[in-house]
Amino acid sequence: MSHAQPPNMSAKAYQCLSCCLKDALRQPAQHARRQLHASAPRPARRRPAYPSIKQAEMEASRAREADIDARAAQLTPYTAREKDLLAMRYTPEQMKVIEAGEAAISPRDLAKQGRLRGDAFRPTYMDDFATLRPLVDKPMRLAIDDAQEQTTQTRKIRSDKKLAIPGVKYSGSGEDEDPHMLRLSQQTGLDRTEIRRLRVKNLISHRVVNQTRMGKIQSLYFLTIAGNQDGMLGIGEGKAAEDEDGKRQAMMNAIRNMRPIARYEERTIYGEVEGKVGGSIVQLSARSPGQYIPALIRLATLATLATRTDRPVLPGFGNRCQHLIFELARAAGITDLAARTPRSRNKMNVVKAAFQALTKQTLPEDVAKARGRKMVDVRSVYYGGQVY
């Protein structure tokens, strides 16, 4: 026995709520709003195809058009005389190109789209500015003139480059007016020229505070190095309330504290040395040039050394260390060096420990003298002084 489905039961009864809402929105409205007036509804009103133009805008547009017409009237085509003058300067092929360009460009478009100057400083004549006029234009400068002038200025700057002491004002050639430089020259025995050639660099600068019963007194601390890049090196500290005073004090102390640094072959140190200041330890190691010379270059070097006393300059190992020790080595004239800082890396202690290690090297001559021996350089005795 089969049961028939009721007539009011349909598939829509099993739809979800969202589907029912979608179907309701899709169905058109059964009862439209009744219009009780003869005019069209507001949404049905159409806007005009052209925007409304004010009278002032129309007058301005007419004035612009009149200006364009006046400019276009001034751009007349070339006359027969002008063409004859142009033919004296240009070739027939170039004249054809000029005539084609004049025919292709409309005077009105040129006056409308061009940018003609209307200021008071505009030239009163038509010119393409391709020719320099001696009475109007400035003389042309070539690239070689600029290069020569730049080279001259660079040489002048290098020749006038001097070691300026912070906080001291120089007036003209007033070298005698600088009491700091005079006093430093008397203490070190160096003249002004040698002092200015020194390599001076500030490595550390920070602010320090001293607590007193009157309160906190702030100062600026500076650590500076100085060297002649030929075996002399010194470090100096300065502390003052002003920036310039602290820098000058540190620089003066660094120049006063310069000491000789032993260098092996004028490029590296003797063996391995170690310096310790506070919790910082600096270990310095000598390095070889690290360059292989073929047999032909060896023979050429021997022939050169037979007539010359200086050694050939070759690229070496380099200063492979941190930047603080690198600056110390460069100021002392050391080119082949390796350094390690296994413990604390406090900047101030690292600089002091590296300077201590460089100044306490043990020389082979001192070791031979302490043992009562005589040291002989084998290379100078048996190999003619050949280093590598």
Secondary structure by P-SEA (a helix, b strand, c coil): ccccccccccccccccaaaaaaaaaaccccccccccccccccccccccccccccaaaaaaaaaaaaaaaaaaaacccccaaaaaaaaacccaaaaaaaaaaaaaccaaaaaaccccccccccccccccccccccccccccccaaaaaaaaaaaaaaaaaaccccccccccccccccccaaaaaaaaaacccaaaaaabbbbbcbbbbbbbbcccccccbbbbbbbbbccccccbbbbbbcccaaaaaaaaaaaaaaabbbbbbccccccccbbbbbcccbbbbbbbbcccccccaaaaaaaaaaaaccccccccccccccccaaaaaaaaaaccccbbbbbcccccaaaaaaaaaaaaaacccaaaaaaaacbbbbcccccccccccc
